[in-house]
Amino acid sequence: MSAVLGCTFGEAAGERRSRRVVQALIKECIDVCRQGGIRIEPVQGKDIVKLLDYSNPVKRAISLFIIPIAIRKHARLKASMLQDIEKGKPTEVDAINGAVSAYGRKVGFPTPMNDKVVEVIHRIERGELRPCFDNLKYFE
């Protein structure tokens, strides 16, 4: 979402509407992996599934609350995809979000949010859109 929105990780996680999209992207990744029998390893010693997965409204609210805390260490960073866009280079969206989408299709799990990231980033690469918070409208 940093690349879609043209902002840092912290800015994407800090704004409530974009944080909900970030949360949905994380949830899709977790669910696709679960469906495919893939175990997500800890990231920097943190069990992302335990921290951010949810199956009820209470856990969903906790997950939403935790995202800015979990990203705090990297809040000032910009995604490599955004850096590529800023340099006029093609991004690795197909190898990241596109891989989630492809695996979701393989295991029969829908990935509308990751599909939308791929679509929006390709539109940005083609010059049809620019990275900005207005792009949130494509995720509603």
Backbone bond lengths (Angstrom), bond angles and torsions (degrees), N, CA, C in turn:
res aa  C-N    CA-C-N  psi(-1)  N-CA   C-N-CA  omega(-1)  CA-C   N-CA-C  phi
1 M - - - 1.447 - - 1.523 111.54 -
2 S 1.293 117.75 -24.58 1.465 120.50 175.52 1.528 109.82 -56.09
3 A 1.311 117.12 -43.42 1.472 121.16 -179.80 1.521 111.50 -71.16
4 V 1.305 117.64 -41.58 1.465 122.06 179.29 1.526 110.40 -62.42
5 L 1.330 116.49 -40.01 1.460 121.90 -173.74 1.527 114.11 -94.20
6 G 1.335 116.89 -13.05 1.453 120.09 -178.83 1.513 112.99 69.55
7 C 1.328 116.57 43.83 1.463 120.22 -175.25 1.527 110.96 -145.52
8 T 1.323 115.32 179.63 1.458 120.99 176.38 1.533 110.02 -78.44
9 F 1.321 115.32 168.39 1.465 119.92 175.74 1.527 110.40 -59.76
10 G 1.325 116.10 -42.47 1.455 120.61 -179.11 1.518 112.95 -63.26
11 E 1.330 116.78 -39.12 1.459 120.20 178.09 1.532 110.70 -67.25
12 A 1.320 116.99 -39.78 1.473 120.28 177.87 1.523 110.81 -64.94
13 A 1.327 116.71 -38.21 1.469 120.68 -179.35 1.525 112.03 -81.27
14 G 1.309 117.44 -20.81 1.451 120.89 -174.74 1.519 114.69 -81.94
15 E 1.304 116.62 -31.77 1.463 120.97 -178.79 1.529 108.18 -85.68
16 R 1.316 117.37 128.45 1.474 121.76 -170.27 1.537 113.58 -58.31
17 R 1.334 117.67 -44.25 1.471 119.65 -178.13 1.530 111.21 -65.04
18 S 1.315 116.65 -43.66 1.466 118.52 179.63 1.520 110.87 -71.25
19 R 1.339 117.17 -32.84 1.470 120.12 177.60 1.525 110.78 -62.40
20 R 1.325 117.03 -35.80 1.471 119.83 176.98 1.530 111.13 -63.85
21 V 1.325 116.90 -36.52 1.469 120.11 177.15 1.525 109.45 -69.37
22 V 1.324 116.69 -43.97 1.472 120.68 176.37 1.527 109.56 -55.96
23 Q 1.317 115.97 -45.85 1.466 120.96 179.39 1.526 110.85 -59.70
24 A 1.323 117.12 -44.79 1.470 121.00 -179.97 1.527 111.15 -64.42
25 L 1.332 117.46 -37.54 1.469 120.70 177.43 1.527 110.84 -64.82
26 I 1.317 116.06 -44.17 1.472 120.28 177.95 1.527 110.00 -61.71
27 K 1.322 116.56 -45.42 1.469 121.03 -179.17 1.526 110.69 -60.86
28 E 1.337 117.46 -42.91 1.469 119.27 177.42 1.520 111.24 -59.99
29 C 1.315 116.75 -43.79 1.474 119.85 179.25 1.526 111.04 -60.54
30 I 1.317 116.15 -45.79 1.469 120.66 179.42 1.520 110.12 -61.72
31 D 1.325 117.11 -46.66 1.464 120.96 -177.00 1.526 112.42 -67.03
32 V 1.329 117.09 -39.60 1.470 120.04 178.02 1.524 109.83 -63.59
33 C 1.316 116.38 -44.15 1.476 119.53 178.25 1.525 110.78 -62.17
34 R 1.314 116.50 -44.54 1.466 120.24 179.56 1.536 110.06 -59.48
35 Q 1.332 115.72 -47.01 1.471 120.83 -179.91 1.528 111.39 -60.14
36 G 1.339 116.29 -35.46 1.457 120.43 -178.24 1.516 114.28 -90.68
37 G 1.329 117.16 2.42 1.464 120.39 179.05 1.527 113.67 74.96
38 I 1.321 116.84 23.55 1.463 121.55 179.10 1.521 109.19 -97.37
39 R 1.317 115.67 130.94 1.469 121.12 177.18 1.522 108.17 -92.09
40 I 1.307 117.51 127.86 1.466 122.03 177.67 1.523 107.83 -84.71
41 E 1.303 115.06 120.20 1.466 120.91 179.75 1.523 110.11 -74.16
42 P 1.319 117.51 155.25 1.466 120.13 176.30 1.533 111.06 -57.68
43 V 1.312 115.29 146.93 1.459 122.31 177.15 1.517 107.04 -110.34
44 Q 1.320 116.29 117.58 1.460 122.13 -176.18 1.521 111.02 50.08
45 G 1.328 114.73 42.81 1.461 121.29 176.95 1.521 115.28 79.67
46 K 1.302 117.99 2.14 1.474 121.59 -178.01 1.521 110.41 -107.68
47 D 1.324 115.67 132.43 1.459 121.59 177.32 1.528 108.24 -82.51
48 I 1.323 115.66 96.38 1.461 122.32 -175.89 1.527 111.35 -59.73
49 V 1.320 116.53 -39.82 1.463 119.93 -179.19 1.527 109.89 -62.87
50 K 1.311 116.26 -47.39 1.460 120.17 -179.24 1.532 111.12 -63.33
51 L 1.328 116.77 -38.95 1.463 121.00 -178.07 1.526 113.60 -75.12
52 L 1.339 117.12 -40.99 1.464 119.42 -165.92 1.522 115.98 -116.85
53 D 1.331 118.66 -10.00 1.463 119.77 178.06 1.531 108.81 -75.46
54 Y 1.303 115.19 154.26 1.469 119.45 178.69 1.516 110.22 -150.64
55 S 1.330 114.27 153.26 1.468 120.65 178.28 1.534 111.31 -135.57
56 N 1.325 116.17 3.96 1.465 120.59 177.96 1.531 108.87 -151.50
57 P 1.328 117.48 167.14 1.472 120.43 -176.04 1.533 114.69 -60.28
58 V 1.318 117.80 -34.06 1.466 120.37 -179.68 1.525 110.13 -67.72
59 K 1.333 116.48 -49.10 1.470 119.58 178.80 1.522 111.09 -64.53
60 R 1.340 116.67 -33.59 1.462 120.19 177.55 1.532 110.29 -63.53
61 A 1.323 117.13 -43.35 1.464 121.22 178.20 1.531 111.30 -64.03
62 I 1.319 116.24 -40.15 1.468 120.53 178.09 1.524 109.92 -64.21
63 S 1.321 116.53 -44.26 1.466 121.38 177.96 1.525 110.63 -57.44
64 L 1.314 116.91 -46.28 1.468 121.44 -179.88 1.531 110.75 -61.47
65 F 1.317 116.43 -39.71 1.462 122.11 179.28 1.532 111.40 -67.11
66 I 1.332 116.82 -37.44 1.470 122.04 -174.47 1.527 113.21 -75.26
67 I 1.316 118.52 -27.19 1.473 120.78 -173.66 1.535 112.78 -52.37
68 P 1.331 120.50 -51.09 1.475 118.17 179.88 1.524 113.00 -64.14
69 I 1.312 116.38 -30.22 1.463 120.32 178.06 1.526 109.50 -70.59
70 A 1.330 115.90 -43.05 1.463 120.44 -179.07 1.529 111.96 -64.92
71 I 1.317 117.46 -30.60 1.464 121.83 -177.01 1.528 112.29 -92.75
72 R 1.310 117.07 -5.27 1.469 122.25 -173.38 1.535 113.41 -47.70
73 K 1.302 117.45 -44.90 1.467 121.60 -177.80 1.535 111.38 -62.42
74 H 1.317 116.90 -27.97 1.465 121.90 -176.59 1.526 112.44 -113.73
75 A 1.304 116.98 16.01 1.467 122.07 -172.58 1.525 113.53 -59.47
76 R 1.307 118.51 -29.54 1.465 120.76 -176.06 1.530 113.07 -91.23
77 L 1.320 116.56 0.97 1.467 120.63 -178.40 1.518 111.66 -87.19
78 K 1.324 114.89 151.75 1.462 121.94 172.93 1.514 107.36 -107.22
79 A 1.305 115.97 143.59 1.465 120.91 177.81 1.521 110.28 -59.24
80 S 1.323 115.99 147.44 1.466 119.78 177.02 1.527 110.47 -60.19
81 M 1.338 116.96 -31.19 1.466 119.22 177.44 1.522 111.03 -63.90
82 L 1.323 117.68 -39.76 1.459 120.14 177.70 1.522 109.99 -66.90
83 Q 1.311 117.18 -39.88 1.458 120.26 177.40 1.534 110.35 -61.46
84 D 1.328 116.81 -40.53 1.472 120.44 176.57 1.522 110.75 -62.17
85 I 1.326 116.69 -45.88 1.468 121.05 179.64 1.527 109.92 -58.93
86 E 1.317 116.60 -44.63 1.465 120.84 -179.21 1.529 111.90 -63.05
87 K 1.327 116.89 -26.94 1.471 121.48 179.24 1.530 112.19 -94.47
88 G 1.350 116.23 1.09 1.456 119.53 -179.85 1.517 113.96 74.72
89 K 1.321 116.39 20.57 1.468 121.68 -179.64 1.524 110.17 -98.22
90 P 1.335 117.62 155.32 1.472 119.38 173.02 1.535 109.55 -67.31
91 T 1.309 115.58 149.17 1.471 120.60 -178.74 1.529 110.68 -94.34
92 E 1.300 115.23 174.37 1.463 122.09 176.53 1.529 111.26 -100.55
93 V 1.336 117.17 26.14 1.470 121.09 -176.92 1.527 112.36 -57.60
94 D 1.325 117.65 -36.12 1.471 119.38 -179.82 1.523 111.82 -67.49
95 A 1.336 116.55 -30.73 1.466 120.85 -179.87 1.522 112.52 -84.88
96 I 1.317 117.84 -11.70 1.464 121.00 -179.65 1.526 108.80 -109.89
97 N 1.322 117.90 -84.39 1.464 120.37 179.97 1.523 111.34 -64.33
98 G 1.327 116.84 -35.79 1.464 120.27 178.02 1.512 112.48 -63.78
99 A 1.325 116.73 -33.41 1.465 120.52 177.62 1.524 110.94 -68.14
100 V 1.330 116.61 -38.01 1.470 120.46 176.30 1.532 108.97 -63.05
101 S 1.326 116.14 -46.14 1.467 120.45 179.55 1.529 111.58 -60.78
102 A 1.318 116.54 -46.20 1.470 120.90 -178.95 1.525 110.77 -62.72
103 Y 1.332 116.80 -43.74 1.458 119.17 179.71 1.529 110.57 -68.52
104 G 1.314 116.71 -35.89 1.466 120.20 175.62 1.518 111.10 -58.66
105 R 1.337 116.31 -43.98 1.479 119.43 177.26 1.530 110.32 -62.67
106 K 1.331 116.28 -40.66 1.466 120.94 -178.78 1.530 112.07 -61.94
107 V 1.336 116.78 -40.06 1.462 120.66 -176.80 1.526 112.55 -97.16
108 G 1.327 116.97 3.17 1.459 120.87 177.01 1.513 114.67 76.33
109 F 1.341 116.87 34.43 1.463 120.53 178.49 1.520 109.01 -121.21
110 P 1.333 118.17 123.86 1.464 120.18 -177.90 1.536 112.71 -69.06
111 T 1.325 115.52 144.94 1.466 121.28 -178.85 1.542 110.90 -132.79
112 P 1.317 117.35 60.31 1.474 118.83 -175.22 1.526 114.16 -61.20
113 M 1.309 118.55 -34.02 1.463 120.13 -178.19 1.531 111.51 -73.42
114 N 1.324 117.51 -44.14 1.459 119.71 176.98 1.523 110.34 -66.69
115 D 1.325 117.36 -37.80 1.471 120.64 175.09 1.527 109.98 -57.86
116 K 1.323 116.77 -42.55 1.466 121.28 -177.75 1.529 110.80 -68.06
117 V 1.334 118.01 -38.47 1.465 120.46 176.49 1.529 109.58 -59.10
118 V 1.329 116.66 -46.23 1.470 120.78 179.66 1.532 109.63 -58.99
119 E 1.312 116.09 -47.42 1.467 120.80 -179.44 1.527 111.78 -60.25
120 V 1.324 117.21 -48.83 1.463 121.35 -176.91 1.531 110.71 -66.15
121 I 1.320 117.40 -43.29 1.471 119.71 179.44 1.528 110.49 -62.14
122 H 1.324 117.38 -41.72 1.473 118.80 177.64 1.531 110.93 -63.81
123 R 1.309 117.64 -36.19 1.469 120.48 176.44 1.534 110.40 -65.75
124 I 1.318 116.75 -37.68 1.468 120.53 176.27 1.527 109.41 -65.27
125 E 1.322 116.87 -44.75 1.473 120.61 179.29 1.530 111.57 -59.55
126 R 1.326 116.90 -36.00 1.475 120.92 -179.77 1.531 112.56 -81.05
127 G 1.332 117.40 -4.47 1.451 121.15 179.10 1.519 114.36 84.72
128 E 1.340 117.25 9.24 1.465 121.01 179.27 1.527 112.30 -77.91
129 L 1.315 116.14 -28.15 1.461 123.29 178.30 1.519 108.03 -132.21
130 R 1.301 115.48 166.46 1.459 120.54 170.42 1.524 107.81 -121.95
131 P 1.320 117.93 154.23 1.466 119.50 178.03 1.525 109.93 -66.47
132 C 1.333 116.94 117.93 1.465 120.79 178.62 1.531 109.51 -166.46
133 F 1.314 115.68 163.95 1.458 120.96 -178.40 1.526 112.61 -65.58
134 D 1.332 117.95 -18.97 1.474 120.13 175.24 1.534 111.06 -60.29
135 N 1.319 117.50 -23.42 1.465 120.88 -179.84 1.523 112.98 -67.58
136 L 1.317 117.53 -11.20 1.478 119.65 175.84 1.510 111.33 -58.76
137 K 1.315 118.15 -27.70 1.464 120.94 -178.97 1.524 112.12 -60.21
138 Y 1.311 117.97 -24.29 1.466 120.99 179.42 1.525 112.43 -76.60
139 F 1.317 117.70 -9.41 1.460 122.35 -177.41 1.516 112.71 -108.96
140 E 1.326 117.83 7.08 1.465 121.08 -177.94 1.510 111.03 -95.04
